[in-house]
Amino acid sequence: MNKIREYLLITLGVFIVGFSISVFLIPSKLAVGGITGLAMVINNMFPVLSVAKVLWVLNIILFIIGFISIGKQFGAKTIYASFLLNGVISVFEGYFKLKEPIVDDILLNLVFGIVIGAIGLAVLFYQNASTGGTDIIAKILNKYFHTDIGKSLLMADVIVTILAIGTFGMRLGLYAVIGVVINGYVIDGVIEGLNRRIQLNIVSRRNQEIIDFIHDELDRSATLYSAQGAYSGDDMKVVVTVMNKREYIRLIKYIKSIDRDAFITVSNVVEVLGEGFKLFE
């Protein structure tokens, strides 16, 4: 069931990326990095070669690198996502190709194309997948050098934006540079939002009831720490637990119903690894 969910999310991410590229970026000649940007440059130089056809050739080369460096699981998901993306772009080029940009404003096309596409890429990366191309290079940098995915893409895309300047002119090329920077930060922001959880530190006279609710109703765990009140000197226990937003709301309502004097601190956690959350890969 988890595998089906993973591939459904990958499919959704691919359609989002394909839509942003085909509707906003290709008609505006905005080669904002990535293997797709390189394919756009090659297509502009050799119009007989469609963007989709160039993508097939370039991705095969990088797939081999991805399999060797990252492993079979990432490779399988990436092959699926890449083939599907090529298919989506091919459909747009064959049946819904836009000869002119969707709106007569290069900045609007850039912003919408980058933000929508970055959301789709973030969904893919969160499922340990990619659309291929320089995304594979970014994943390799992330795995071995622990560089943020967005920053890794930024480094991998620099050469493509330089080619874009030479092919489409300084104006479109500089817009592409802006797009690459925005792309990296939006991807990191979306991934951080997907990973974010809430940590609670709870001091209450009804600790055991709260722990039972966390275990039985929320199917979460908790940790107890011994503490001492700085003013009162009383010994006490602090319940520490991590959960998502929906579970947090339920827990707060429950605590409010049994102990209105409970002392609670709440903080956002960027990522949680381990049982019940994202597992180590």
Buried (B, 14 or more C-beta within 10 A) or exposed (E): EEEEEBBEBBBBBBBBBBBBBBBBBBBBBBBBBBBBBBBBBBBBEEEEBBBBBBBBEBBEEBBEEBBEBBEEEBBEBBBBBBBBBBEBBBBBBEEEEBEEBBEEEBEBBBBBBBBBBBBBBBBBBBBBBBBBBBBBBBBBBBBEEEBBBBBBBBBBBEEBBEBBBEBBEEEBBEBBBBBBBBBBBBBBBBBBEEBBBBBBBBBBEBBEBBBEBBEEEBEBBBEEEEEEEEEEEEEBBBBEBBBBEEBBEBBBEBBEEEBEEBEBEEEEEEEBEEEEBEEEE
